[in-house]
Amino acid sequence: MAPAPYAVELARGVEEHHDEIDAVITKFADRWSIDRMPVIDRNLLRIAVYELGWRPEIPLGVAISEAVDLAKRYSTDDSGRFVNGMLGRIAEHLRGESHTVD
């Protein structure tokens, strides 16, 4: 079974813009290095930052809420809040809009 076309597009986009995406995450990761972040959080942030920065047709709330939901489901107890806060600040930087999930 082949992966969904959008999943392939996300993987390729994150790979193509990896250095730029990690630079954005690093800029907003107050006292956190990317290497210290849980692997799931780090990769959810990369996907969401790609959507926020390179896929303007993806609604801001969708990009953030999907990442937060996945972090809550598959990562640590604090990951939902962490991912939400990070993406809220990053969204304001990349799109000039502030948004977090309630």
Phi and psi restraints in degrees (range 20) as a CNS / XPLOR table:
assign (resid 1 and name C) (resid 2 and name N)
       (resid 2 and name CA) (resid 2 and name C) 1.0 -78.6 20.0 2
assign (resid 2 and name N) (resid 2 and name CA)
       (resid 2 and name C) (resid 3 and name N) 1.0 147.6 20.0 2
assign (resid 2 and name C) (resid 3 and name N)
       (resid 3 and name CA) (resid 3 and name C) 1.0 -65.9 20.0 2
assign (resid 3 and name N) (resid 3 and name CA)
       (resid 3 and name C) (resid 4 and name N) 1.0 156.2 20.0 2
assign (resid 3 and name C) (resid 4 and name N)
       (resid 4 and name CA) (resid 4 and name C) 1.0 -60.3 20.0 2
assign (resid 4 and name N) (resid 4 and name CA)
       (resid 4 and name C) (resid 5 and name N) 1.0 142.2 20.0 2
assign (resid 4 and name C) (resid 5 and name N)
       (resid 5 and name CA) (resid 5 and name C) 1.0 -55.4 20.0 2
assign (resid 5 and name N) (resid 5 and name CA)
       (resid 5 and name C) (resid 6 and name N) 1.0 -37.6 20.0 2
assign (resid 5 and name C) (resid 6 and name N)
       (resid 6 and name CA) (resid 6 and name C) 1.0 -68.5 20.0 2
assign (resid 6 and name N) (resid 6 and name CA)
       (resid 6 and name C) (resid 7 and name N) 1.0 -35.1 20.0 2
assign (resid 6 and name C) (resid 7 and name N)
       (resid 7 and name CA) (resid 7 and name C) 1.0 -62.8 20.0 2
assign (resid 7 and name N) (resid 7 and name CA)
       (resid 7 and name C) (resid 8 and name N) 1.0 -40.8 20.0 2
assign (resid 7 and name C) (resid 8 and name N)
       (resid 8 and name CA) (resid 8 and name C) 1.0 -64.2 20.0 2
assign (resid 8 and name N) (resid 8 and name CA)
       (resid 8 and name C) (resid 9 and name N) 1.0 -43.2 20.0 2
assign (resid 8 and name C) (resid 9 and name N)
       (resid 9 and name CA) (resid 9 and name C) 1.0 -61.7 20.0 2
assign (resid 9 and name N) (resid 9 and name CA)
       (resid 9 and name C) (resid 10 and name N) 1.0 -42.2 20.0 2
assign (resid 9 and name C) (resid 10 and name N)
       (resid 10 and name CA) (resid 10 and name C) 1.0 -61.9 20.0 2
assign (resid 10 and name N) (resid 10 and name CA)
       (resid 10 and name C) (resid 11 and name N) 1.0 -46.9 20.0 2
assign (resid 10 and name C) (resid 11 and name N)
       (resid 11 and name CA) (resid 11 and name C) 1.0 -61.1 20.0 2
assign (resid 11 and name N) (resid 11 and name CA)
       (resid 11 and name C) (resid 12 and name N) 1.0 -44.3 20.0 2
assign (resid 11 and name C) (resid 12 and name N)
       (resid 12 and name CA) (resid 12 and name C) 1.0 -67.0 20.0 2
assign (resid 12 and name N) (resid 12 and name CA)
       (resid 12 and name C) (resid 13 and name N) 1.0 -40.6 20.0 2
assign (resid 12 and name C) (resid 13 and name N)
       (resid 13 and name CA) (resid 13 and name C) 1.0 -64.2 20.0 2
assign (resid 13 and name N) (resid 13 and name CA)
       (resid 13 and name C) (resid 14 and name N) 1.0 -43.9 20.0 2
assign (resid 13 and name C) (resid 14 and name N)
       (resid 14 and name CA) (resid 14 and name C) 1.0 -64.1 20.0 2
assign (resid 14 and name N) (resid 14 and name CA)
       (resid 14 and name C) (resid 15 and name N) 1.0 -41.9 20.0 2
assign (resid 14 and name C) (resid 15 and name N)
       (resid 15 and name CA) (resid 15 and name C) 1.0 -64.2 20.0 2
assign (resid 15 and name N) (resid 15 and name CA)
       (resid 15 and name C) (resid 16 and name N) 1.0 -43.8 20.0 2
assign (resid 15 and name C) (resid 16 and name N)
       (resid 16 and name CA) (resid 16 and name C) 1.0 -65.3 20.0 2
assign (resid 16 and name N) (resid 16 and name CA)
       (resid 16 and name C) (resid 17 and name N) 1.0 -34.6 20.0 2
assign (resid 16 and name C) (resid 17 and name N)
       (resid 17 and name CA) (resid 17 and name C) 1.0 -110.6 20.0 2
assign (resid 17 and name N) (resid 17 and name CA)
       (resid 17 and name C) (resid 18 and name N) 1.0 20.8 20.0 2
assign (resid 17 and name C) (resid 18 and name N)
       (resid 18 and name CA) (resid 18 and name C) 1.0 -50.5 20.0 2
assign (resid 18 and name N) (resid 18 and name CA)
       (resid 18 and name C) (resid 19 and name N) 1.0 -50.3 20.0 2
assign (resid 18 and name C) (resid 19 and name N)
       (resid 19 and name CA) (resid 19 and name C) 1.0 -64.6 20.0 2
assign (resid 19 and name N) (resid 19 and name CA)
       (resid 19 and name C) (resid 20 and name N) 1.0 -41.4 20.0 2
assign (resid 19 and name C) (resid 20 and name N)
       (resid 20 and name CA) (resid 20 and name C) 1.0 -66.3 20.0 2
assign (resid 20 and name N) (resid 20 and name CA)
       (resid 20 and name C) (resid 21 and name N) 1.0 -43.3 20.0 2
assign (resid 20 and name C) (resid 21 and name N)
       (resid 21 and name CA) (resid 21 and name C) 1.0 -61.9 20.0 2
assign (resid 21 and name N) (resid 21 and name CA)
       (resid 21 and name C) (resid 22 and name N) 1.0 -47.6 20.0 2
assign (resid 21 and name C) (resid 22 and name N)
       (resid 22 and name CA) (resid 22 and name C) 1.0 -63.9 20.0 2
assign (resid 22 and name N) (resid 22 and name CA)
       (resid 22 and name C) (resid 23 and name N) 1.0 -33.1 20.0 2
assign (resid 22 and name C) (resid 23 and name N)
       (resid 23 and name CA) (resid 23 and name C) 1.0 -64.4 20.0 2
assign (resid 23 and name N) (resid 23 and name CA)
       (resid 23 and name C) (resid 24 and name N) 1.0 -40.7 20.0 2
assign (resid 23 and name C) (resid 24 and name N)
       (resid 24 and name CA) (resid 24 and name C) 1.0 -65.0 20.0 2
assign (resid 24 and name N) (resid 24 and name CA)
       (resid 24 and name C) (resid 25 and name N) 1.0 -47.1 20.0 2
assign (resid 24 and name C) (resid 25 and name N)
       (resid 25 and name CA) (resid 25 and name C) 1.0 -59.8 20.0 2
assign (resid 25 and name N) (resid 25 and name CA)
       (resid 25 and name C) (resid 26 and name N) 1.0 -45.2 20.0 2
assign (resid 25 and name C) (resid 26 and name N)
       (resid 26 and name CA) (resid 26 and name C) 1.0 -61.1 20.0 2
assign (resid 26 and name N) (resid 26 and name CA)
       (resid 26 and name C) (resid 27 and name N) 1.0 -39.5 20.0 2
assign (resid 26 and name C) (resid 27 and name N)
       (resid 27 and name CA) (resid 27 and name C) 1.0 -60.0 20.0 2
assign (resid 27 and name N) (resid 27 and name CA)
       (resid 27 and name C) (resid 28 and name N) 1.0 -34.8 20.0 2
assign (resid 27 and name C) (resid 28 and name N)
       (resid 28 and name CA) (resid 28 and name C) 1.0 -103.9 20.0 2
assign (resid 28 and name N) (resid 28 and name CA)
       (resid 28 and name C) (resid 29 and name N) 1.0 -0.2 20.0 2
assign (resid 28 and name C) (resid 29 and name N)
       (resid 29 and name CA) (resid 29 and name C) 1.0 -90.3 20.0 2
assign (resid 29 and name N) (resid 29 and name CA)
       (resid 29 and name C) (resid 30 and name N) 1.0 77.5 20.0 2
assign (resid 29 and name C) (resid 30 and name N)
       (resid 30 and name CA) (resid 30 and name C) 1.0 -55.5 20.0 2
assign (resid 30 and name N) (resid 30 and name CA)
       (resid 30 and name C) (resid 31 and name N) 1.0 114.1 20.0 2
assign (resid 30 and name C) (resid 31 and name N)
       (resid 31 and name CA) (resid 31 and name C) 1.0 62.8 20.0 2
assign (resid 31 and name N) (resid 31 and name CA)
       (resid 31 and name C) (resid 32 and name N) 1.0 18.2 20.0 2
assign (resid 31 and name C) (resid 32 and name N)
       (resid 32 and name CA) (resid 32 and name C) 1.0 -123.2 20.0 2
assign (resid 32 and name N) (resid 32 and name CA)
       (resid 32 and name C) (resid 33 and name N) 1.0 127.0 20.0 2
assign (resid 32 and name C) (resid 33 and name N)
       (resid 33 and name CA) (resid 33 and name C) 1.0 -88.2 20.0 2
assign (resid 33 and name N) (resid 33 and name CA)
       (resid 33 and name C) (resid 34 and name N) 1.0 153.1 20.0 2
assign (resid 33 and name C) (resid 34 and name N)
       (resid 34 and name CA) (resid 34 and name C) 1.0 -57.7 20.0 2
assign (resid 34 and name N) (resid 34 and name CA)
       (resid 34 and name C) (resid 35 and name N) 1.0 -37.3 20.0 2
assign (resid 34 and name C) (resid 35 and name N)
       (resid 35 and name CA) (resid 35 and name C) 1.0 -65.7 20.0 2
assign (resid 35 and name N) (resid 35 and name CA)
       (resid 35 and name C) (resid 36 and name N) 1.0 -24.2 20.0 2
assign (resid 35 and name C) (resid 36 and name N)
       (resid 36 and name CA) (resid 36 and name C) 1.0 -82.9 20.0 2
assign (resid 36 and name N) (resid 36 and name CA)
       (resid 36 and name C) (resid 37 and name N) 1.0 -16.9 20.0 2
assign (resid 36 and name C) (resid 37 and name N)
       (resid 37 and name CA) (resid 37 and name C) 1.0 -72.5 20.0 2
assign (resid 37 and name N) (resid 37 and name CA)
       (resid 37 and name C) (resid 38 and name N) 1.0 145.9 20.0 2
assign (resid 37 and name C) (resid 38 and name N)
       (resid 38 and name CA) (resid 38 and name C) 1.0 -55.9 20.0 2
assign (resid 38 and name N) (resid 38 and name CA)
       (resid 38 and name C) (resid 39 and name N) 1.0 142.7 20.0 2
assign (resid 38 and name C) (resid 39 and name N)
       (resid 39 and name CA) (resid 39 and name C) 1.0 -54.3 20.0 2
assign (resid 39 and name N) (resid 39 and name CA)
       (resid 39 and name C) (resid 40 and name N) 1.0 -42.8 20.0 2
assign (resid 39 and name C) (resid 40 and name N)
       (resid 40 and name CA) (resid 40 and name C) 1.0 -63.8 20.0 2
assign (resid 40 and name N) (resid 40 and name CA)
       (resid 40 and name C) (resid 41 and name N) 1.0 -46.6 20.0 2
assign (resid 40 and name C) (resid 41 and name N)
       (resid 41 and name CA) (resid 41 and name C) 1.0 -58.8 20.0 2
assign (resid 41 and name N) (resid 41 and name CA)
       (resid 41 and name C) (resid 42 and name N) 1.0 -47.2 20.0 2
assign (resid 41 and name C) (resid 42 and name N)
       (resid 42 and name CA) (resid 42 and name C) 1.0 -57.1 20.0 2
assign (resid 42 and name N) (resid 42 and name CA)
       (resid 42 and name C) (resid 43 and name N) 1.0 -45.9 20.0 2
assign (resid 42 and name C) (resid 43 and name N)
       (resid 43 and name CA) (resid 43 and name C) 1.0 -76.1 20.0 2
assign (resid 43 and name N) (resid 43 and name CA)
       (resid 43 and name C) (resid 44 and name N) 1.0 -32.5 20.0 2
assign (resid 43 and name C) (resid 44 and name N)
       (resid 44 and name CA) (resid 44 and name C) 1.0 -65.0 20.0 2
assign (resid 44 and name N) (resid 44 and name CA)
       (resid 44 and name C) (resid 45 and name N) 1.0 -40.1 20.0 2
assign (resid 44 and name C) (resid 45 and name N)
       (resid 45 and name CA) (resid 45 and name C) 1.0 -61.9 20.0 2
assign (resid 45 and name N) (resid 45 and name CA)
       (resid 45 and name C) (resid 46 and name N) 1.0 -42.9 20.0 2
assign (resid 45 and name C) (resid 46 and name N)
       (resid 46 and name CA) (resid 46 and name C) 1.0 -60.3 20.0 2
assign (resid 46 and name N) (resid 46 and name CA)
       (resid 46 and name C) (resid 47 and name N) 1.0 -45.1 20.0 2
assign (resid 46 and name C) (resid 47 and name N)
       (resid 47 and name CA) (resid 47 and name C) 1.0 -63.9 20.0 2
assign (resid 47 and name N) (resid 47 and name CA)
       (resid 47 and name C) (resid 48 and name N) 1.0 -48.0 20.0 2
assign (resid 47 and name C) (resid 48 and name N)
       (resid 48 and name CA) (resid 48 and name C) 1.0 -64.8 20.0 2
assign (resid 48 and name N) (resid 48 and name CA)
       (resid 48 and name C) (resid 49 and name N) 1.0 -39.3 20.0 2
assign (resid 48 and name C) (resid 49 and name N)
       (resid 49 and name CA) (resid 49 and name C) 1.0 -64.6 20.0 2
assign (resid 49 and name N) (resid 49 and name CA)
       (resid 49 and name C) (resid 50 and name N) 1.0 -39.4 20.0 2
assign (resid 49 and name C) (resid 50 and name N)
       (resid 50 and name CA) (resid 50 and name C) 1.0 -59.2 20.0 2
assign (resid 50 and name N) (resid 50 and name CA)
       (resid 50 and name C) (resid 51 and name N) 1.0 -46.4 20.0 2
assign (resid 50 and name C) (resid 51 and name N)
       (resid 51 and name CA) (resid 51 and name C) 1.0 -63.0 20.0 2
assign (resid 51 and name N) (resid 51 and name CA)
       (resid 51 and name C) (resid 52 and name N) 1.0 -42.0 20.0 2
assign (resid 51 and name C) (resid 52 and name N)
       (resid 52 and name CA) (resid 52 and name C) 1.0 -68.6 20.0 2
assign (resid 52 and name N) (resid 52 and name CA)
       (resid 52 and name C) (resid 53 and name N) 1.0 -37.2 20.0 2
assign (resid 52 and name C) (resid 53 and name N)
       (resid 53 and name CA) (resid 53 and name C) 1.0 -93.6 20.0 2
assign (resid 53 and name N) (resid 53 and name CA)
       (resid 53 and name C) (resid 54 and name N) 1.0 -29.1 20.0 2
assign (resid 53 and name C) (resid 54 and name N)
       (resid 54 and name CA) (resid 54 and name C) 1.0 -122.6 20.0 2
assign (resid 54 and name N) (resid 54 and name CA)
       (resid 54 and name C) (resid 55 and name N) 1.0 -1.6 20.0 2
assign (resid 54 and name C) (resid 55 and name N)
       (resid 55 and name CA) (resid 55 and name C) 1.0 -130.0 20.0 2
assign (resid 55 and name N) (resid 55 and name CA)
       (resid 55 and name C) (resid 56 and name N) 1.0 72.5 20.0 2
assign (resid 55 and name C) (resid 56 and name N)
       (resid 56 and name CA) (resid 56 and name C) 1.0 -62.4 20.0 2
assign (resid 56 and name N) (resid 56 and name CA)
       (resid 56 and name C) (resid 57 and name N) 1.0 -18.7 20.0 2
assign (resid 56 and name C) (resid 57 and name N)
       (resid 57 and name CA) (resid 57 and name C) 1.0 -76.0 20.0 2
assign (resid 57 and name N) (resid 57 and name CA)
       (resid 57 and name C) (resid 58 and name N) 1.0 -13.0 20.0 2
assign (resid 57 and name C) (resid 58 and name N)
       (resid 58 and name CA) (resid 58 and name C) 1.0 -79.1 20.0 2
assign (resid 58 and name N) (resid 58 and name CA)
       (resid 58 and name C) (resid 59 and name N) 1.0 120.1 20.0 2
assign (resid 58 and name C) (resid 59 and name N)
       (resid 59 and name CA) (resid 59 and name C) 1.0 -58.8 20.0 2
assign (resid 59 and name N) (resid 59 and name CA)
       (resid 59 and name C) (resid 60 and name N) 1.0 140.8 20.0 2
assign (resid 59 and name C) (resid 60 and name N)
       (resid 60 and name CA) (resid 60 and name C) 1.0 -52.3 20.0 2
assign (resid 60 and name N) (resid 60 and name CA)
       (resid 60 and name C) (resid 61 and name N) 1.0 -50.2 20.0 2
assign (resid 60 and name C) (resid 61 and name N)
       (resid 61 and name CA) (resid 61 and name C) 1.0 -62.5 20.0 2
assign (resid 61 and name N) (resid 61 and name CA)
       (resid 61 and name C) (resid 62 and name N) 1.0 -34.1 20.0 2
assign (resid 61 and name C) (resid 62 and name N)
       (resid 62 and name CA) (resid 62 and name C) 1.0 -67.7 20.0 2
assign (resid 62 and name N) (resid 62 and name CA)
       (resid 62 and name C) (resid 63 and name N) 1.0 -48.1 20.0 2
assign (resid 62 and name C) (resid 63 and name N)
       (resid 63 and name CA) (resid 63 and name C) 1.0 -58.7 20.0 2
assign (resid 63 and name N) (resid 63 and name CA)
       (resid 63 and name C) (resid 64 and name N) 1.0 -44.1 20.0 2
assign (resid 63 and name C) (resid 64 and name N)
       (resid 64 and name CA) (resid 64 and name C) 1.0 -72.6 20.0 2
assign (resid 64 and name N) (resid 64 and name CA)
       (resid 64 and name C) (resid 65 and name N) 1.0 -48.4 20.0 2
assign (resid 64 and name C) (resid 65 and name N)
       (resid 65 and name CA) (resid 65 and name C) 1.0 -65.3 20.0 2
assign (resid 65 and name N) (resid 65 and name CA)
       (resid 65 and name C) (resid 66 and name N) 1.0 -36.1 20.0 2
assign (resid 65 and name C) (resid 66 and name N)
       (resid 66 and name CA) (resid 66 and name C) 1.0 -64.8 20.0 2
assign (resid 66 and name N) (resid 66 and name CA)
       (resid 66 and name C) (resid 67 and name N) 1.0 -42.9 20.0 2
assign (resid 66 and name C) (resid 67 and name N)
       (resid 67 and name CA) (resid 67 and name C) 1.0 -65.0 20.0 2
assign (resid 67 and name N) (resid 67 and name CA)
       (resid 67 and name C) (resid 68 and name N) 1.0 -42.4 20.0 2
assign (resid 67 and name C) (resid 68 and name N)
       (resid 68 and name CA) (resid 68 and name C) 1.0 -64.6 20.0 2
assign (resid 68 and name N) (resid 68 and name CA)
       (resid 68 and name C) (resid 69 and name N) 1.0 -45.8 20.0 2
assign (resid 68 and name C) (resid 69 and name N)
       (resid 69 and name CA) (resid 69 and name C) 1.0 -59.1 20.0 2
assign (resid 69 and name N) (resid 69 and name CA)
       (resid 69 and name C) (resid 70 and name N) 1.0 -44.0 20.0 2
assign (resid 69 and name C) (resid 70 and name N)
       (resid 70 and name CA) (resid 70 and name C) 1.0 -66.6 20.0 2
assign (resid 70 and name N) (resid 70 and name CA)
       (resid 70 and name C) (resid 71 and name N) 1.0 -38.2 20.0 2
assign (resid 70 and name C) (resid 71 and name N)
       (resid 71 and name CA) (resid 71 and name C) 1.0 -63.6 20.0 2
assign (resid 71 and name N) (resid 71 and name CA)
       (resid 71 and name C) (resid 72 and name N) 1.0 -42.9 20.0 2
assign (resid 71 and name C) (resid 72 and name N)
       (resid 72 and name CA) (resid 72 and name C) 1.0 -63.2 20.0 2
assign (resid 72 and name N) (resid 72 and name CA)
       (resid 72 and name C) (resid 73 and name N) 1.0 -38.8 20.0 2
assign (resid 72 and name C) (resid 73 and name N)
       (resid 73 and name CA) (resid 73 and name C) 1.0 -76.1 20.0 2
assign (resid 73 and name N) (resid 73 and name CA)
       (resid 73 and name C) (resid 74 and name N) 1.0 -39.6 20.0 2
assign (resid 73 and name C) (resid 74 and name N)
       (resid 74 and name CA) (resid 74 and name C) 1.0 -115.6 20.0 2
assign (resid 74 and name N) (resid 74 and name CA)
       (resid 74 and name C) (resid 75 and name N) 1.0 -2.9 20.0 2
assign (resid 74 and name C) (resid 75 and name N)
       (resid 75 and name CA) (resid 75 and name C) 1.0 -121.3 20.0 2
assign (resid 75 and name N) (resid 75 and name CA)
       (resid 75 and name C) (resid 76 and name N) 1.0 -150.6 20.0 2
assign (resid 75 and name C) (resid 76 and name N)
       (resid 76 and name CA) (resid 76 and name C) 1.0 -78.5 20.0 2
assign (resid 76 and name N) (resid 76 and name CA)
       (resid 76 and name C) (resid 77 and name N) 1.0 170.0 20.0 2
assign (resid 76 and name C) (resid 77 and name N)
       (resid 77 and name CA) (resid 77 and name C) 1.0 -61.9 20.0 2
assign (resid 77 and name N) (resid 77 and name CA)
       (resid 77 and name C) (resid 78 and name N) 1.0 -28.9 20.0 2
assign (resid 77 and name C) (resid 78 and name N)
       (resid 78 and name CA) (resid 78 and name C) 1.0 -93.6 20.0 2
assign (resid 78 and name N) (resid 78 and name CA)
       (resid 78 and name C) (resid 79 and name N) 1.0 -6.4 20.0 2
assign (resid 78 and name C) (resid 79 and name N)
       (resid 79 and name CA) (resid 79 and name C) 1.0 -65.1 20.0 2
assign (resid 79 and name N) (resid 79 and name CA)
       (resid 79 and name C) (resid 80 and name N) 1.0 -37.6 20.0 2
assign (resid 79 and name C) (resid 80 and name N)
       (resid 80 and name CA) (resid 80 and name C) 1.0 -58.6 20.0 2
assign (resid 80 and name N) (resid 80 and name CA)
       (resid 80 and name C) (resid 81 and name N) 1.0 -47.5 20.0 2
assign (resid 80 and name C) (resid 81 and name N)
       (resid 81 and name CA) (resid 81 and name C) 1.0 -64.5 20.0 2
assign (resid 81 and name N) (resid 81 and name CA)
       (resid 81 and name C) (resid 82 and name N) 1.0 -42.9 20.0 2
assign (resid 81 and name C) (resid 82 and name N)
       (resid 82 and name CA) (resid 82 and name C) 1.0 -61.6 20.0 2
assign (resid 82 and name N) (resid 82 and name CA)
       (resid 82 and name C) (resid 83 and name N) 1.0 -51.0 20.0 2
assign (resid 82 and name C) (resid 83 and name N)
       (resid 83 and name CA) (resid 83 and name C) 1.0 -62.9 20.0 2
assign (resid 83 and name N) (resid 83 and name CA)
       (resid 83 and name C) (resid 84 and name N) 1.0 -41.9 20.0 2
assign (resid 83 and name C) (resid 84 and name N)
       (resid 84 and name CA) (resid 84 and name C) 1.0 -59.6 20.0 2
assign (resid 84 and name N) (resid 84 and name CA)
       (resid 84 and name C) (resid 85 and name N) 1.0 -48.8 20.0 2
assign (resid 84 and name C) (resid 85 and name N)
       (resid 85 and name CA) (resid 85 and name C) 1.0 -63.5 20.0 2
assign (resid 85 and name N) (resid 85 and name CA)
       (resid 85 and name C) (resid 86 and name N) 1.0 -44.7 20.0 2
assign (resid 85 and name C) (resid 86 and name N)
       (resid 86 and name CA) (resid 86 and name C) 1.0 -59.9 20.0 2
assign (resid 86 and name N) (resid 86 and name CA)
       (resid 86 and name C) (resid 87 and name N) 1.0 -49.9 20.0 2
assign (resid 86 and name C) (resid 87 and name N)
       (resid 87 and name CA) (resid 87 and name C) 1.0 -69.3 20.0 2
assign (resid 87 and name N) (resid 87 and name CA)
       (resid 87 and name C) (resid 88 and name N) 1.0 -30.6 20.0 2
assign (resid 87 and name C) (resid 88 and name N)
       (resid 88 and name CA) (resid 88 and name C) 1.0 -61.2 20.0 2
assign (resid 88 and name N) (resid 88 and name CA)
       (resid 88 and name C) (resid 89 and name N) 1.0 -45.5 20.0 2
assign (resid 88 and name C) (resid 89 and name N)
       (resid 89 and name CA) (resid 89 and name C) 1.0 -69.2 20.0 2
assign (resid 89 and name N) (resid 89 and name CA)
       (resid 89 and name C) (resid 90 and name N) 1.0 -40.8 20.0 2
assign (resid 89 and name C) (resid 90 and name N)
       (resid 90 and name CA) (resid 90 and name C) 1.0 -65.8 20.0 2
assign (resid 90 and name N) (resid 90 and name CA)
       (resid 90 and name C) (resid 91 and name N) 1.0 -39.8 20.0 2
assign (resid 90 and name C) (resid 91 and name N)
       (resid 91 and name CA) (resid 91 and name C) 1.0 -61.7 20.0 2
assign (resid 91 and name N) (resid 91 and name CA)
       (resid 91 and name C) (resid 92 and name N) 1.0 -40.8 20.0 2
assign (resid 91 and name C) (resid 92 and name N)
       (resid 92 and name CA) (resid 92 and name C) 1.0 -62.4 20.0 2
assign (resid 92 and name N) (resid 92 and name CA)
       (resid 92 and name C) (resid 93 and name N) 1.0 -40.1 20.0 2
assign (resid 92 and name C) (resid 93 and name N)
       (resid 93 and name CA) (resid 93 and name C) 1.0 -67.6 20.0 2
assign (resid 93 and name N) (resid 93 and name CA)
       (resid 93 and name C) (resid 94 and name N) 1.0 -47.0 20.0 2
assign (resid 93 and name C) (resid 94 and name N)
       (resid 94 and name CA) (resid 94 and name C) 1.0 -81.3 20.0 2
assign (resid 94 and name N) (resid 94 and name CA)
       (resid 94 and name C) (resid 95 and name N) 1.0 -34.3 20.0 2
assign (resid 94 and name C) (resid 95 and name N)
       (resid 95 and name CA) (resid 95 and name C) 1.0 -118.4 20.0 2
assign (resid 95 and name N) (resid 95 and name CA)
       (resid 95 and name C) (resid 96 and name N) 1.0 -4.2 20.0 2
assign (resid 95 and name C) (resid 96 and name N)
       (resid 96 and name CA) (resid 96 and name C) 1.0 72.9 20.0 2
assign (resid 96 and name N) (resid 96 and name CA)
       (resid 96 and name C) (resid 97 and name N) 1.0 16.5 20.0 2
assign (resid 96 and name C) (resid 97 and name N)
       (resid 97 and name CA) (resid 97 and name C) 1.0 -123.9 20.0 2
assign (resid 97 and name N) (resid 97 and name CA)
       (resid 97 and name C) (resid 98 and name N) 1.0 141.9 20.0 2
assign (resid 97 and name C) (resid 98 and name N)
       (resid 98 and name CA) (resid 98 and name C) 1.0 -104.0 20.0 2
assign (resid 98 and name N) (resid 98 and name CA)
       (resid 98 and name C) (resid 99 and name N) 1.0 134.2 20.0 2
assign (resid 98 and name C) (resid 99 and name N)
       (resid 99 and name CA) (resid 99 and name C) 1.0 -161.9 20.0 2
assign (resid 99 and name N) (resid 99 and name CA)
       (resid 99 and name C) (resid 100 and name N) 1.0 135.0 20.0 2
assign (resid 99 and name C) (resid 100 and name N)
       (resid 100 and name CA) (resid 100 and name C) 1.0 -136.2 20.0 2
assign (resid 100 and name N) (resid 100 and name CA)
       (resid 100 and name C) (resid 101 and name N) 1.0 162.3 20.0 2
assign (resid 100 and name C) (resid 101 and name N)
       (resid 101 and name CA) (resid 101 and name C) 1.0 -88.6 20.0 2
assign (resid 101 and name N) (resid 101 and name CA)
       (resid 101 and name C) (resid 102 and name N) 1.0 137.5 20.0 2
